[in-house]
Amino acid sequence: MSDVQTRPLIAPAPSLPAMPAIEPAPAERRAPSLLRRLPTSRVAMVGLALVLFWIAVASLAPVLPVPSPTAHDYAAIGHPGPGARHWLGVDPLGRDTLARVVWGARTVLAVAPAAVLAAYVVGCAMGLLAGYYRGWVDVVVSRVSDVILSFPVVVLYVILIANIGPSAMNIVVAAVLSSAPAIARIVRGLVMSLMHQDFVAAAELRRESDLYIMLVELLPNCRGPLITDFCLRLGYVTIAIGTLGFLGLGLPPPTPDWGGMVKQGTAMLTVYPGMSLYPAFALVSLVLGFNLLADGLTELSMSD
């Protein structure tokens, strides 16, 4: 009897395909992050160097060999140019220009980041609520934003400061009112684009609270564009502070204010132009640093 190859009556079950890995949230997938890859961008590093230079100047102002920014040297008023006692000369009131430029950096780097951070707290809250809940919340936030953004930024600053008075706190308030709507629009658009992602659906299936989904799942995944916008907005607010100082609506005297120094020096342009040029150069270099840093971050985010 010949051997007959027997076959099993029941075919073996086919092997199941491996379960695909759960795709992480965009924020978890961005490794290395923008900040870790910052040294690869020359533009960003040049901007960061300018910003860090002024941060170092502001931090070391109390120990640098410069006189008090509010001290008057009446003997030097007739000779405003550079000298052994005043390396960059003096202003029309006899105050050392170098000292006021150095201490003016502390003023700008204290007010501008505080104003932008406050604007981001308000703007992110508005954008998260509008993008997550939509409906009448989105309509209210969008219409309020449209009204505020219809005003030119400088005009809005002037209107607010002229009515509530010049001070560091009032500049922060004006920056929040003028910048928060634009930030809210950015966050709203990002949130709407993320609402259909799997990680949001997973959080909803876990019955996470709305606050958890907005702050833990959605907001961290908006950080790339927001970091770039944050750097740009620092430059905008720095320009606004300088503009207000030039118009006489900046920080009250005798606080060193780069914009106010430029204004004071305009009366002496034919005698000693450096009185206006030095604070103007400081303002331009700091804003340029913020803008270059934002450009570099934009390049890095587009290369993801």
Secondary structure in CASP SS format (residue, H / E / C, confidence):
PFRMAT SS
TARGET T0000
AUTHOR 0000-0000-0000
METHOD secondary structure of the structure
MODEL  1
M C 1.00
S C 1.00
D C 1.00
V C 1.00
Q C 1.00
T C 1.00
R C 1.00
P C 1.00
L C 1.00
I C 1.00
A C 1.00
P C 1.00
A C 1.00
P C 1.00
S C 1.00
L C 1.00
P C 1.00
A C 1.00
M C 1.00
P C 1.00
A C 1.00
I C 1.00
E C 1.00
P C 1.00
A C 1.00
P H 1.00
A H 1.00
E H 1.00
R H 1.00
R C 1.00
A C 1.00
P C 1.00
S C 1.00
L C 1.00
L C 1.00
R C 1.00
R C 1.00
L H 1.00
P H 1.00
T H 1.00
S C 1.00
R H 1.00
V H 1.00
A H 1.00
M H 1.00
V H 1.00
G H 1.00
L H 1.00
A H 1.00
L H 1.00
V H 1.00
L H 1.00
F H 1.00
W H 1.00
I H 1.00
A H 1.00
V H 1.00
A H 1.00
S H 1.00
L H 1.00
A H 1.00
P H 1.00
V H 1.00
L C 1.00
P C 1.00
V C 1.00
P C 1.00
S C 1.00
P C 1.00
T C 1.00
A C 1.00
H C 1.00
D C 1.00
Y H 1.00
A H 1.00
A H 1.00
I C 1.00
G C 1.00
H C 1.00
P C 1.00
G C 1.00
P C 1.00
G C 1.00
A C 1.00
R C 1.00
H C 1.00
W C 1.00
L C 1.00
G C 1.00
V E 1.00
D C 1.00
P C 1.00
L C 1.00
G C 1.00
R C 1.00
D E 1.00
T H 1.00
L H 1.00
A H 1.00
R H 1.00
V H 1.00
V H 1.00
W H 1.00
G H 1.00
A H 1.00
R H 1.00
T H 1.00
V H 1.00
L H 1.00
A H 1.00
V H 1.00
A H 1.00
P H 1.00
A H 1.00
A H 1.00
V H 1.00
L H 1.00
A H 1.00
A H 1.00
Y H 1.00
V H 1.00
V H 1.00
G H 1.00
C H 1.00
A H 1.00
M H 1.00
G H 1.00
L H 1.00
L H 1.00
A H 1.00
G H 1.00
Y H 1.00
Y H 1.00
R C 1.00
G H 1.00
W H 1.00
V H 1.00
D H 1.00
V H 1.00
V H 1.00
V H 1.00
S H 1.00
R H 1.00
V H 1.00
S H 1.00
D H 1.00
V H 1.00
I H 1.00
L H 1.00
S C 1.00
F C 1.00
P C 1.00
V H 1.00
V H 1.00
V H 1.00
L H 1.00
Y H 1.00
V H 1.00
I H 1.00
L H 1.00
I H 1.00
A H 1.00
N H 1.00
I H 1.00
G C 1.00
P C 1.00
S C 1.00
A H 1.00
M H 1.00
N H 1.00
I H 1.00
V H 1.00
V H 1.00
A H 1.00
A H 1.00
V H 1.00
L H 1.00
S H 1.00
S H 1.00
A H 1.00
P H 1.00
A H 1.00
I H 1.00
A H 1.00
R H 1.00
I H 1.00
V H 1.00
R H 1.00
G H 1.00
L H 1.00
V H 1.00
M H 1.00
S H 1.00
L H 1.00
M C 1.00
H C 1.00
Q C 1.00
D H 1.00
F H 1.00
V H 1.00
A H 1.00
A H 1.00
A H 1.00
E H 1.00
L H 1.00
R C 1.00
R C 1.00
E C 1.00
S C 1.00
D H 1.00
L H 1.00
Y H 1.00
I H 1.00
M H 1.00
L H 1.00
V H 1.00
E H 1.00
L H 1.00
L H 1.00
P H 1.00
N H 1.00
C H 1.00
R H 1.00
G H 1.00
P H 1.00
L H 1.00
I H 1.00
T H 1.00
D H 1.00
F H 1.00
C H 1.00
L H 1.00
R H 1.00
L H 1.00
G H 1.00
Y H 1.00
V H 1.00
T H 1.00
I H 1.00
A H 1.00
I H 1.00
G H 1.00
T H 1.00
L H 1.00
G H 1.00
F H 1.00
L C 1.00
G C 1.00
L C 1.00
G C 1.00
L C 1.00
P C 1.00
P C 1.00
P C 1.00
T C 1.00
P C 1.00
D C 1.00
W H 1.00
G H 1.00
G H 1.00
M H 1.00
V H 1.00
K H 1.00
Q H 1.00
G H 1.00
T H 1.00
A H 1.00
M H 1.00
L C 1.00
T C 1.00
V C 1.00
Y C 1.00
P C 1.00
G H 1.00
M H 1.00
S H 1.00
L H 1.00
Y H 1.00
P H 1.00
A H 1.00
F H 1.00
A H 1.00
L H 1.00
V H 1.00
S H 1.00
L H 1.00
V H 1.00
L H 1.00
G H 1.00
F H 1.00
N H 1.00
L H 1.00
L H 1.00
A H 1.00
D H 1.00
G H 1.00
L H 1.00
T H 1.00
E H 1.00
L H 1.00
S H 1.00
M H 1.00
S C 1.00
D C 1.00
END
